Amino acid sequence: MTKPRAVSGPETLGQAIQAEITRGGARPVYLNADRSVPYGAIVRVMETIKSAGVQDVGLMTDVGREDWFEK
């Protein structure tokens, strides 16, 4: 498993993923975001990941956070 890595923005995300693929990593990719992130931003990130060559993209969730549905 490749260590999580921060990128500065969407324009560098694809490049970072392609570099990981070249080194034999980056498959699958798991995306984790809290509810403050707009849905459209998550979709754009997922599209960027897939465009970089990763077809196996997963979404991570926090177990026990049912309180999200109450708001």
All heavy atoms as a GROMACS GRO file, in nm:
protein
  538
    1MET      N    1   0.084  -0.118   0.000
    1MET     CA    2   0.000   0.000   0.000
    1MET      C    3   0.088   0.124   0.000
    1MET      O    4   0.185   0.133   0.075
    1MET     CB    5  -0.091  -0.001   0.121
    1MET     CG    6  -0.186   0.113   0.126
    1MET     SD    7  -0.302   0.086   0.263
    1MET     CE    8  -0.386   0.238   0.261
    2THR      N    9   0.055   0.219  -0.084
    2THR     CA   10   0.131   0.343  -0.095
    2THR      C   11   0.087   0.439   0.015
    2THR      O   12  -0.030   0.451   0.046
    2THR     CB   13   0.107   0.408  -0.233
    2THR    OG1   14   0.140   0.314  -0.334
    2THR    CG2   15   0.190   0.532  -0.250
    3LYS      N   16   0.183   0.508   0.074
    3LYS     CA   17   0.155   0.605   0.180
    3LYS      C   18   0.070   0.719   0.124
    3LYS      O   19   0.096   0.768   0.014
    3LYS     CB   20   0.287   0.659   0.233
    3LYS     CG   21   0.273   0.758   0.344
    3LYS     CD   22   0.408   0.806   0.392
    3LYS     CE   23   0.393   0.913   0.497
    3LYS     NZ   24   0.521   0.966   0.538
    4PRO      N   25  -0.033   0.764   0.198
    4PRO     CA   26  -0.112   0.878   0.151
    4PRO      C   27  -0.024   0.999   0.124
    4PRO      O   28   0.074   1.023   0.194
    4PRO     CB   29  -0.208   0.905   0.267
    4PRO     CG   30  -0.215   0.776   0.341
    4PRO     CD   31  -0.080   0.712   0.324
    5ARG      N   32  -0.060   1.074   0.022
    5ARG     CA   33   0.023   1.188  -0.019
    5ARG      C   34  -0.068   1.306  -0.052
    5ARG      O   35  -0.168   1.291  -0.120
    5ARG     CB   36   0.102   1.146  -0.142
    5ARG     CG   37   0.192   1.249  -0.196
    5ARG     CD   38   0.274   1.186  -0.306
    5ARG     NE   39   0.296   1.286  -0.408
    5ARG     CZ   40   0.353   1.261  -0.523
    5ARG    NH1   41   0.390   1.140  -0.552
    5ARG    NH2   42   0.373   1.356  -0.609
    6ALA      N   43  -0.032   1.423  -0.004
    6ALA     CA   44  -0.108   1.544  -0.032
    6ALA      C   45  -0.060   1.606  -0.163
    6ALA      O   46   0.059   1.598  -0.196
    6ALA     CB   47  -0.091   1.644   0.082
    7VAL      N   48  -0.152   1.663  -0.238
    7VAL     CA   49  -0.118   1.737  -0.359
    7VAL      C   50  -0.175   1.877  -0.345
    7VAL      O   51  -0.267   1.901  -0.269
    7VAL     CB   52  -0.171   1.669  -0.487
    7VAL    CG1   53  -0.103   1.535  -0.508
    7VAL    CG2   54  -0.321   1.651  -0.483
    8SER      N   55  -0.120   1.971  -0.424
    8SER     CA   56  -0.158   2.111  -0.407
    8SER      C   57  -0.289   2.148  -0.476
    8SER      O   58  -0.345   2.253  -0.448
    8SER     CB   59  -0.046   2.202  -0.457
    8SER     OG   60  -0.022   2.178  -0.594
    9GLY      N   61  -0.337   2.066  -0.565
    9GLY     CA   62  -0.463   2.097  -0.634
    9GLY      C   63  -0.492   1.996  -0.742
    9GLY      O   64  -0.413   1.905  -0.768
   10PRO      N   65  -0.606   2.013  -0.807
   10PRO     CA   66  -0.647   1.916  -0.909
   10PRO      C   67  -0.549   1.902  -1.024
   10PRO      O   68  -0.533   1.794  -1.080
   10PRO     CB   69  -0.782   1.967  -0.957
   10PRO     CG   70  -0.814   2.089  -0.882
   10PRO     CD   71  -0.701   2.118  -0.788
   11GLU      N   72  -0.481   2.010  -1.059
   11GLU     CA   73  -0.389   2.004  -1.172
   11GLU      C   74  -0.268   1.915  -1.144
   11GLU      O   75  -0.210   1.857  -1.235
   11GLU     CB   76  -0.343   2.144  -1.214
   11GLU     CG   77  -0.273   2.225  -1.109
   11GLU     CD   78  -0.363   2.287  -1.003
   11GLU    OE1   79  -0.485   2.299  -1.026
   11GLU    OE2   80  -0.311   2.322  -0.896
   12THR      N   81  -0.230   1.901  -1.018
   12THR     CA   82  -0.117   1.814  -0.984
   12THR      C   83  -0.160   1.673  -0.943
   12THR      O   84  -0.076   1.584  -0.935
   12THR     CB   85  -0.032   1.876  -0.871
   12THR    OG1   86  -0.114   1.894  -0.756
   12THR    CG2   87   0.028   2.008  -0.914
   13LEU      N   88  -0.288   1.654  -0.919
   13LEU     CA   89  -0.337   1.523  -0.877
   13LEU      C   90  -0.313   1.416  -0.983
   13LEU      O   91  -0.259   1.310  -0.953
   13LEU     CB   92  -0.487   1.529  -0.842
   13LEU     CG   93  -0.552   1.397  -0.803
   13LEU    CD1   94  -0.486   1.339  -0.679
   13LEU    CD2   95  -0.701   1.416  -0.783
   14GLY      N   96  -0.351   1.445  -1.106
   14GLY     CA   97  -0.331   1.348  -1.214
   14GLY      C   98  -0.185   1.312  -1.232
   14GLY      O   99  -0.150   1.195  -1.250
   15GLN      N  100  -0.098   1.412  -1.225
   15GLN     CA  101   0.046   1.388  -1.238
   15GLN      C  102   0.098   1.300  -1.125
   15GLN      O  103   0.178   1.210  -1.147
   15GLN     CB  104   0.122   1.521  -1.240
   15GLN     CG  105   0.090   1.608  -1.358
   15GLN     CD  106   0.145   1.749  -1.341
   15GLN    OE1  107   0.193   1.787  -1.235
   15GLN    NE2  108   0.136   1.827  -1.448
   16ALA      N  109   0.052   1.327  -1.003
   16ALA     CA  110   0.097   1.248  -0.888
   16ALA      C  111   0.051   1.104  -0.899
   16ALA      O  112   0.127   1.011  -0.869
   16ALA     CB  113   0.044   1.311  -0.758
   17ILE      N  114  -0.071   1.083  -0.946
   17ILE     CA  115  -0.123   0.946  -0.962
   17ILE      C  116  -0.046   0.873  -1.071
   17ILE      O  117  -0.008   0.757  -1.054
   17ILE     CB  118  -0.274   0.948  -0.990
   17ILE    CG1  119  -0.349   0.994  -0.865
   17ILE    CG2  120  -0.322   0.811  -1.036
   17ILE    CD1  121  -0.495   1.018  -0.886
   18GLN      N  122  -0.022   0.940  -1.183
   18GLN     CA  123   0.054   0.876  -1.290
   18GLN      C  124   0.195   0.840  -1.245
   18GLN      O  125   0.247   0.734  -1.281
   18GLN     CB  126   0.056   0.966  -1.414
   18GLN     CG  127  -0.079   0.971  -1.481
   18GLN     CD  128  -0.085   1.073  -1.594
   18GLN    OE1  129  -0.001   1.161  -1.606
   18GLN    NE2  130  -0.188   1.060  -1.676
   19ALA      N  131   0.256   0.922  -1.162
   19ALA     CA  132   0.389   0.891  -1.108
   19ALA      C  133   0.383   0.767  -1.019
   19ALA      O  134   0.472   0.682  -1.024
   19ALA     CB  135   0.444   1.011  -1.031
   20GLU      N  136   0.277   0.754  -0.939
   20GLU     CA  137   0.261   0.637  -0.853
   20GLU      C  138   0.239   0.511  -0.936
   20GLU      O  139   0.292   0.405  -0.905
   20GLU     CB  140   0.145   0.656  -0.755
   20GLU     CG  141   0.174   0.754  -0.645
   20GLU     CD  142   0.288   0.710  -0.555
   20GLU    OE1  143   0.301   0.589  -0.528
   20GLU    OE2  144   0.366   0.798  -0.514
   21ILE      N  145   0.160   0.522  -1.043
   21ILE     CA  146   0.137   0.408  -1.131
   21ILE      C  147   0.268   0.362  -1.192
   21ILE      O  148   0.297   0.243  -1.199
   21ILE     CB  149   0.034   0.442  -1.240
   21ILE    CG1  150  -0.105   0.458  -1.177
   21ILE    CG2  151   0.031   0.336  -1.349
   21ILE    CD1  152  -0.210   0.513  -1.273
   22THR      N  153   0.352   0.458  -1.235
   22THR     CA  154   0.482   0.426  -1.293
   22THR      C  155   0.568   0.349  -1.194
   22THR      O  156   0.641   0.257  -1.232
   22THR     CB  157   0.553   0.555  -1.338
   22THR    OG1  158   0.471   0.620  -1.434
   22THR    CG2  159   0.690   0.526  -1.397
   23ARG      N  160   0.558   0.384  -1.065
   23ARG     CA  161   0.635   0.315  -0.960
   23ARG      C  162   0.567   0.185  -0.916
   23ARG      O  163   0.616   0.118  -0.827
   23ARG     CB  164   0.653   0.406  -0.840
   23ARG     CG  165   0.753   0.517  -0.864
   23ARG     CD  166   0.790   0.586  -0.734
   23ARG     NE  167   0.686   0.674  -0.682
   23ARG     CZ  168   0.671   0.802  -0.714
   23ARG    NH1  169   0.754   0.857  -0.800
   23ARG    NH2  170   0.576   0.875  -0.662
   24GLY      N  171   0.452   0.154  -0.974
   24GLY     CA  172   0.382   0.030  -0.939
   24GLY      C  173   0.278   0.045  -0.831
   24GLY      O  174   0.227  -0.053  -0.778
   25GLY      N  175   0.242   0.167  -0.797
   25GLY     CA  176   0.142   0.191  -0.692
   25GLY      C  177   0.015   0.252  -0.747
   25GLY      O  178  -0.012   0.244  -0.867
   26ALA      N  179  -0.063   0.313  -0.660
   26ALA     CA  180  -0.184   0.391  -0.692
   26ALA      C  181  -0.303   0.308  -0.737
   26ALA      O  182  -0.394   0.363  -0.796
   26ALA     CB  183  -0.154   0.500  -0.795
   27ARG      N  184  -0.306   0.180  -0.710
   27ARG     CA  185  -0.426   0.101  -0.746
   27ARG      C  186  -0.462   0.012  -0.630
   27ARG      O  187  -0.380  -0.069  -0.589
   27ARG     CB  188  -0.398   0.018  -0.870
   27ARG     CG  189  -0.377   0.105  -0.988
   27ARG     CD  190  -0.374   0.026  -1.112
   27ARG     NE  191  -0.357   0.118  -1.224
   27ARG     CZ  192  -0.321   0.082  -1.342
   27ARG    NH1  193  -0.300  -0.042  -1.369
   27ARG    NH2  194  -0.308   0.170  -1.437
   28PRO      N  195  -0.578   0.016  -0.579
   28PRO     CA  196  -0.685   0.113  -0.603
   28PRO      C  197  -0.657   0.244  -0.529
   28PRO      O  198  -0.566   0.252  -0.448
   28PRO     CB  199  -0.808   0.044  -0.544
   28PRO     CG  200  -0.754  -0.040  -0.433
   28PRO     CD  201  -0.617  -0.086  -0.482
   29VAL      N  202  -0.738   0.344  -0.558
   29VAL     CA  203  -0.728   0.474  -0.490
   29VAL      C  204  -0.853   0.489  -0.404
   29VAL      O  205  -0.965   0.465  -0.449
   29VAL     CB  206  -0.719   0.590  -0.591
   29VAL    CG1  207  -0.733   0.724  -0.521
   29VAL    CG2  208  -0.587   0.583  -0.667
   30TYR      N  209  -0.834   0.528  -0.278
   30TYR     CA  210  -0.945   0.552  -0.187
   30TYR      C  211  -0.955   0.701  -0.158
   30TYR      O  212  -0.856   0.765  -0.123
   30TYR     CB  213  -0.924   0.475  -0.056
   30TYR     CG  214  -0.922   0.326  -0.078
   30TYR    CD1  215  -0.803   0.257  -0.084
   30TYR    CD2  216  -1.041   0.257  -0.095
   30TYR    CE1  217  -0.801   0.120  -0.106
   30TYR    CE2  218  -1.041   0.121  -0.117
   30TYR     CZ  219  -0.920   0.053  -0.122
   30TYR     OH  220  -0.919  -0.081  -0.145
   31LEU      N  221  -1.074   0.754  -0.172
   31LEU     CA  222  -1.099   0.897  -0.153
   31LEU      C  223  -1.174   0.916  -0.022
   31LEU      O  224  -1.273   0.848   0.004
   31LEU     CB  225  -1.182   0.948  -0.271
   31LEU     CG  226  -1.222   1.095  -0.273
   31LEU    CD1  227  -1.099   1.184  -0.268
   31LEU    CD2  228  -1.305   1.124  -0.395
   32ASN      N  229  -1.124   1.008   0.059
   32ASN     CA  230  -1.187   1.038   0.186
   32ASN      C  231  -1.208   1.188   0.197
   32ASN      O  232  -1.114   1.265   0.180
   32ASN     CB  233  -1.097   0.989   0.301
   32ASN     CG  234  -1.162   1.000   0.436
   32ASN    OD1  235  -1.280   1.026   0.447
   32ASN    ND2  236  -1.084   0.977   0.540
   33ALA      N  237  -1.331   1.229   0.222
   33ALA     CA  238  -1.363   1.371   0.237
   33ALA      C  239  -1.477   1.384   0.338
   33ALA      O  240  -1.560   1.295   0.349
   33ALA     CB  241  -1.406   1.431   0.104
   34ASP      N  242  -1.478   1.494   0.410
   34ASP     CA  243  -1.588   1.513   0.503
   34ASP      C  244  -1.703   1.585   0.433
   34ASP      O  245  -1.693   1.623   0.317
   34ASP     CB  246  -1.544   1.586   0.630
   34ASP     CG  247  -1.497   1.729   0.606
   34ASP    OD1  248  -1.543   1.791   0.509
   34ASP    OD2  249  -1.416   1.778   0.686
   35ARG      N  250  -1.811   1.604   0.505
   35ARG     CA  251  -1.932   1.657   0.441
   35ARG      C  252  -1.922   1.804   0.403
   35ARG      O  253  -2.008   1.855   0.333
   35ARG     CB  254  -2.053   1.633   0.528
   35ARG     CG  255  -2.050   1.709   0.658
   35ARG     CD  256  -2.175   1.681   0.733
   35ARG     NE  257  -2.162   1.729   0.869
   35ARG     CZ  258  -2.259   1.732   0.953
   35ARG    NH1  259  -2.377   1.689   0.916
   35ARG    NH2  260  -2.241   1.775   1.074
   36SER      N  261  -1.818   1.872   0.444
   36SER     CA  262  -1.803   2.012   0.406
   36SER      C  263  -1.755   2.028   0.262
   36SER      O  264  -1.762   2.136   0.205
   36SER     CB  265  -1.707   2.084   0.501
   36SER     OG  266  -1.575   2.035   0.484
   37VAL      N  267  -1.706   1.918   0.202
   37VAL     CA  268  -1.658   1.922   0.064
   37VAL      C  269  -1.778   1.911  -0.030
   37VAL      O  270  -1.856   1.816  -0.019
   37VAL     CB  271  -1.558   1.808   0.036
   37VAL    CG1  272  -1.510   1.812  -0.109
   37VAL    CG2  273  -1.441   1.816   0.132
   38PRO      N  274  -1.795   2.006  -0.121
   38PRO     CA  275  -1.909   2.000  -0.213
   38PRO      C  276  -1.906   1.874  -0.299
   38PRO      O  277  -1.798   1.828  -0.342
   38PRO     CB  278  -1.892   2.124  -0.301
   38PRO     CG  279  -1.802   2.215  -0.224
   38PRO     CD  280  -1.714   2.125  -0.141
   39TYR      N  281  -2.023   1.818  -0.324
   39TYR     CA  282  -2.036   1.696  -0.403
   39TYR      C  283  -1.966   1.710  -0.539
   39TYR      O  284  -1.897   1.619  -0.583
   39TYR     CB  285  -2.184   1.662  -0.422
   39TYR     CG  286  -2.208   1.540  -0.505
   39TYR    CD1  287  -2.187   1.413  -0.452
   39TYR    CD2  288  -2.251   1.550  -0.638
   39TYR    CE1  289  -2.208   1.300  -0.528
   39TYR    CE2  290  -2.272   1.438  -0.714
   39TYR     CZ  291  -2.251   1.312  -0.659
   39TYR     OH  292  -2.271   1.201  -0.734
   40GLY      N  293  -1.982   1.825  -0.603
   40GLY     CA  294  -1.921   1.847  -0.734
   40GLY      C  295  -1.769   1.837  -0.730
   40GLY      O  296  -1.706   1.789  -0.823
   41ALA      N  297  -1.709   1.881  -0.620
   41ALA     CA  298  -1.564   1.872  -0.605
   41ALA      C  299  -1.521   1.726  -0.595
   41ALA      O  300  -1.420   1.686  -0.654
   41ALA     CB  301  -1.518   1.950  -0.482
   42ILE      N  302  -1.597   1.646  -0.524
   42ILE     CA  303  -1.566   1.503  -0.512
   42ILE      C  304  -1.576   1.435  -0.648
   42ILE      O  305  -1.489   1.356  -0.686
   42ILE     CB  306  -1.657   1.436  -0.408
   42ILE    CG1  307  -1.627   1.493  -0.270
   42ILE    CG2  308  -1.642   1.284  -0.411
   42ILE    CD1  309  -1.724   1.453  -0.163
   43VAL      N  310  -1.678   1.469  -0.724
   43VAL     CA  311  -1.695   1.411  -0.857
   43VAL      C  312  -1.578   1.450  -0.947
   43VAL      O  313  -1.523   1.366  -1.019
   43VAL     CB  314  -1.830   1.455  -0.920
   43VAL    CG1  315  -1.837   1.416  -1.066
   43VAL    CG2  316  -1.946   1.395  -0.842
   44ARG      N  317  -1.534   1.576  -0.941
   44ARG     CA  318  -1.421   1.620  -1.024
   44ARG      C  319  -1.293   1.546  -0.986
   44ARG      O  320  -1.214   1.507  -1.072
   44ARG     CB  321  -1.401   1.770  -1.012
   44ARG     CG  322  -1.503   1.850  -1.092
   44ARG     CD  323  -1.467   1.997  -1.101
   44ARG     NE  324  -1.458   2.063  -0.972
   44ARG     CZ  325  -1.562   2.111  -0.903
   44ARG    NH1  326  -1.684   2.098  -0.950
   44ARG    NH2  327  -1.544   2.170  -0.788
   45VAL      N  328  -1.272   1.524  -0.857
   45VAL     CA  329  -1.154   1.450  -0.813
   45VAL      C  330  -1.161   1.306  -0.863
   45VAL      O  331  -1.062   1.252  -0.913
   45VAL     CB  332  -1.140   1.455  -0.659
   45VAL    CG1  333  -1.036   1.355  -0.609
   45VAL    CG2  334  -1.104   1.595  -0.613
   46MET      N  335  -1.278   1.244  -0.853
   46MET     CA  336  -1.293   1.107  -0.902
   46MET      C  337  -1.267   1.099  -1.052
   46MET      O  338  -1.202   1.006  -1.100
   46MET     CB  339  -1.432   1.053  -0.868
   46MET     CG  340  -1.451   1.030  -0.719
   46MET     SD  341  -1.615   0.971  -0.676
   46MET     CE  342  -1.605   0.803  -0.736
   47GLU      N  343  -1.315   1.197  -1.128
   47GLU     CA  344  -1.290   1.201  -1.272
   47GLU      C  345  -1.142   1.216  -1.302
   47GLU      O  346  -1.089   1.152  -1.394
   47GLU     CB  347  -1.369   1.314  -1.336
   47GLU     CG  348  -1.518   1.290  -1.340
   47GLU     CD  349  -1.599   1.412  -1.387
   47GLU    OE1  350  -1.541   1.523  -1.398
   47GLU    OE2  351  -1.719   1.395  -1.409
   48THR      N  352  -1.073   1.299  -1.224
   48THR     CA  353  -0.930   1.319  -1.244
   48THR      C  354  -0.854   1.189  -1.216
   48THR      O  355  -0.762   1.152  -1.290
   48THR     CB  356  -0.877   1.432  -1.152
   48THR    OG1  357  -0.947   1.552  -1.182
   48THR    CG2  358  -0.728   1.452  -1.169
   49ILE      N  359  -0.893   1.120  -1.110
   49ILE     CA  360  -0.828   0.993  -1.075
   49ILE      C  361  -0.846   0.893  -1.189
   49ILE      O  362  -0.751   0.828  -1.232
   49ILE     CB  363  -0.885   0.938  -0.942
   49ILE    CG1  364  -0.846   1.028  -0.825
   49ILE    CG2  365  -0.839   0.794  -0.919
   49ILE    CD1  366  -0.918   0.999  -0.696
   50LYS      N  367  -0.968   0.882  -1.238
   50LYS     CA  368  -0.994   0.787  -1.348
   50LYS      C  369  -0.922   0.828  -1.476
   50LYS      O  370  -0.869   0.744  -1.548
   50LYS     CB  371  -1.144   0.773  -1.371
   50LYS     CG  372  -1.211   0.696  -1.258
   50LYS     CD  373  -1.355   0.667  -1.288
   50LYS     CE  374  -1.410   0.578  -1.179
   50LYS     NZ  375  -1.526   0.503  -1.221
   51SER      N  376  -0.916   0.957  -1.504
   51SER     CA  377  -0.845   1.005  -1.623
   51SER      C  378  -0.696   0.977  -1.616
   51SER      O  379  -0.629   0.963  -1.718
   51SER     CB  380  -0.867   1.155  -1.642
   51SER     OG  381  -1.002   1.182  -1.671
   52ALA      N  382  -0.644   0.969  -1.494
   52ALA     CA  383  -0.501   0.940  -1.476
   52ALA      C  384  -0.469   0.793  -1.496
   52ALA      O  385  -0.353   0.755  -1.499
   52ALA     CB  386  -0.456   0.985  -1.337
   53GLY      N  387  -0.573   0.710  -1.510
   53GLY     CA  388  -0.550   0.570  -1.539
   53GLY      C  389  -0.594   0.472  -1.432
   53GLY      O  390  -0.571   0.352  -1.443
   54VAL      N  391  -0.657   0.521  -1.326
   54VAL     CA  392  -0.704   0.433  -1.219
   54VAL      C  393  -0.854   0.414  -1.234
   54VAL      O  394  -0.930   0.509  -1.229
   54VAL     CB  395  -0.673   0.493  -1.080
   54VAL    CG1  396  -0.729   0.406  -0.969
   54VAL    CG2  397  -0.524   0.513  -1.063
   55GLN      N  398  -0.896   0.290  -1.254
   55GLN     CA  399  -1.039   0.263  -1.269
   55GLN      C  400  -1.103   0.215  -1.140
   55GLN      O  401  -1.224   0.213  -1.127
   55GLN     CB  402  -1.061   0.158  -1.380
   55GLN     CG  403  -1.018   0.209  -1.516
   55GLN     CD  404  -1.082   0.341  -1.555
   55GLN    OE1  405  -1.204   0.356  -1.546
   55GLN    NE2  406  -1.002   0.438  -1.596
   56ASP      N  407  -1.021   0.177  -1.042
   56ASP     CA  408  -1.071   0.126  -0.915
   56ASP      C  409  -1.061   0.236  -0.810
   56ASP      O  410  -0.959   0.253  -0.744
   56ASP     CB  411  -0.989   0.004  -0.874
   56ASP     CG  412  -1.051  -0.074  -0.759
   56ASP    OD1  413  -1.163  -0.038  -0.716
   56ASP    OD2  414  -0.988  -0.170  -0.714
   57VAL      N  415  -1.170   0.315  -0.796
   57VAL     CA  416  -1.175   0.427  -0.703
   57VAL      C  417  -1.278   0.395  -0.596
   57VAL      O  418  -1.393   0.364  -0.627
   57VAL     CB  419  -1.212   0.559  -0.772
   57VAL    CG1  420  -1.214   0.674  -0.673
   57VAL    CG2  421  -1.115   0.589  -0.886
   58GLY      N  422  -1.237   0.402  -0.470
   58GLY     CA  423  -1.328   0.376  -0.360
   58GLY      C  424  -1.350   0.499  -0.274
   58GLY      O  425  -1.265   0.588  -0.269
   59LEU      N  426  -1.464   0.504  -0.210
   59LEU     CA  427  -1.495   0.613  -0.117
   59LEU      C  428  -1.487   0.559   0.025
   59LEU      O  429  -1.545   0.455   0.056
   59LEU     CB  430  -1.635   0.669  -0.143
   59LEU     CG  431  -1.654   0.738  -0.277
   59LEU    CD1  432  -1.801   0.776  -0.294
   59LEU    CD2  433  -1.567   0.860  -0.288
   60MET      N  434  -1.416   0.631   0.110
   60MET     CA  435  -1.404   0.590   0.250
   60MET      C  436  -1.510   0.663   0.333
   60MET      O  437  -1.545   0.777   0.303
   60MET     CB  438  -1.264   0.623   0.302
   60MET     CG  439  -1.156   0.547   0.228
   60MET     SD  440  -0.991   0.593   0.279
   60MET     CE  441  -0.990   0.540   0.448
   61THR      N  442  -1.558   0.596   0.437
   61THR     CA  443  -1.656   0.655   0.527
   61THR      C  444  -1.610   0.637   0.670
   61THR      O  445  -1.526   0.553   0.700
   61THR     CB  446  -1.794   0.589   0.510
   61THR    OG1  447  -1.784   0.451   0.541
   61THR    CG2  448  -1.846   0.607   0.368
   62ASP      N  449  -1.666   0.716   0.759
   62ASP     CA  450  -1.639   0.702   0.901
   62ASP      C  451  -1.752   0.621   0.963
   62ASP      O  452  -1.868   0.664   0.962
   62ASP     CB  453  -1.632   0.839   0.970
   62ASP     CG  454  -1.508   0.916   0.932
   62ASP    OD1  455  -1.406   0.853   0.901
   62ASP    OD2  456  -1.514   1.041   0.933
   63VAL      N  457  -1.719   0.506   1.018
   63VAL     CA  458  -1.818   0.422   1.084
   63VAL      C  459  -1.866   0.493   1.210
   63VAL      O  460  -1.788   0.554   1.281
   63VAL     CB  461  -1.757   0.285   1.119
   63VAL    CG1  462  -1.856   0.199   1.195
   63VAL    CG2  463  -1.711   0.215   0.993
   64GLY      N  464  -1.994   0.487   1.234
   64GLY     CA  465  -2.050   0.548   1.355
   64GLY      C  466  -2.082   0.695   1.340
   64GLY      O  467  -2.102   0.764   1.438
   65ARG      N  468  -2.086   0.746   1.218
   65ARG     CA  469  -2.116   0.888   1.198
   65ARG      C  470  -2.257   0.907   1.144
   65ARG      O  471  -2.283   0.985   1.057
   65ARG     CB  472  -2.016   0.949   1.100
   65ARG     CG  473  -1.876   0.961   1.153
   65ARG     CD  474  -1.865   1.049   1.278
   65ARG     NE  475  -1.931   1.177   1.267
   65ARG     CZ  476  -1.872   1.290   1.236
   65ARG    NH1  477  -1.744   1.293   1.213
   65ARG    NH2  478  -1.939   1.402   1.227
   66GLU      N  479  -2.354   0.833   1.202
   66GLU     CA  480  -2.493   0.845   1.159
   66GLU      C  481  -2.550   0.985   1.187
   66GLU      O  482  -2.650   1.022   1.131
   66GLU     CB  483  -2.579   0.739   1.226
   66GLU     CG  484  -2.550   0.598   1.180
   66GLU     CD  485  -2.427   0.536   1.248
   66GLU    OE1  486  -2.380   0.590   1.351
   66GLU    OE2  487  -2.379   0.435   1.197
   67ASP      N  488  -2.482   1.061   1.275
   67ASP     CA  489  -2.530   1.196   1.307
   67ASP      C  490  -2.526   1.287   1.186
   67ASP      O  491  -2.590   1.391   1.182
   67ASP     CB  492  -2.448   1.257   1.420
   67ASP     CG  493  -2.300   1.273   1.386
   67ASP    OD1  494  -2.242   1.179   1.329
   67ASP    OD2  495  -2.244   1.380   1.416
   68TRP      N  496  -2.455   1.248   1.080
   68TRP     CA  497  -2.450   1.329   0.958
   68TRP      C  498  -2.589   1.341   0.897
   68TRP      O  499  -2.620   1.438   0.832
   68TRP     CB  500  -2.359   1.265   0.857
   68TRP     CG  501  -2.214   1.275   0.890
   68TRP    CD1  502  -2.159   1.323   1.006
   68TRP    CD2  503  -2.106   1.234   0.808
   68TRP    NE1  504  -2.022   1.314   1.000
   68TRP    CE2  505  -1.988   1.261   0.880
   68TRP    CE3  506  -2.097   1.179   0.683
   68TRP    CZ2  507  -1.863   1.234   0.827
   68TRP    CZ3  508  -1.971   1.152   0.632
   68TRP    CH2  509  -1.857   1.179   0.704
   69PHE      N  510  -2.672   1.239   0.914
   69PHE     CA  511  -2.804   1.239   0.852
   69PHE      C  512  -2.904   1.324   0.928
   69PHE      O  513  -3.010   1.352   0.878
   69PHE     CB  514  -2.856   1.095   0.841
   69PHE     CG  515  -2.772   1.010   0.750
   69PHE    CD1  516  -2.688   0.914   0.804
   69PHE    CD2  517  -2.775   1.028   0.613
   69PHE    CE1  518  -2.609   0.836   0.719
   69PHE    CE2  519  -2.698   0.951   0.530
   69PHE     CZ  520  -2.614   0.854   0.582
   70GLU      N  521  -2.870   1.364   1.047
   70GLU     CA  522  -2.962   1.440   1.130
   70GLU      C  523  -2.964   1.588   1.097
   70GLU      O  524  -3.050   1.661   1.143
   70GLU     CB  525  -2.928   1.420   1.277
   70GLU     CG  526  -2.944   1.276   1.322
   70GLU     CD  527  -2.897   1.253   1.463
   70GLU    OE1  528  -2.862   1.351   1.532
   70GLU    OE2  529  -2.893   1.136   1.505
   71LYS      N  530  -2.871   1.637   1.018
   71LYS     CA  531  -2.862   1.780   0.991
   71LYS      C  532  -2.921   1.818   0.860
   71LYS      O  533  -2.936   1.752   0.769
   71LYS     CB  534  -2.717   1.824   0.998
   71LYS     CG  535  -2.665   1.803   1.137
   71LYS     CD  536  -2.524   1.855   1.149
   71LYS     CE  537  -2.482   1.835   1.294
   71LYS     NZ  538  -2.362   1.891   1.330
   0.00000   0.00000   0.00000
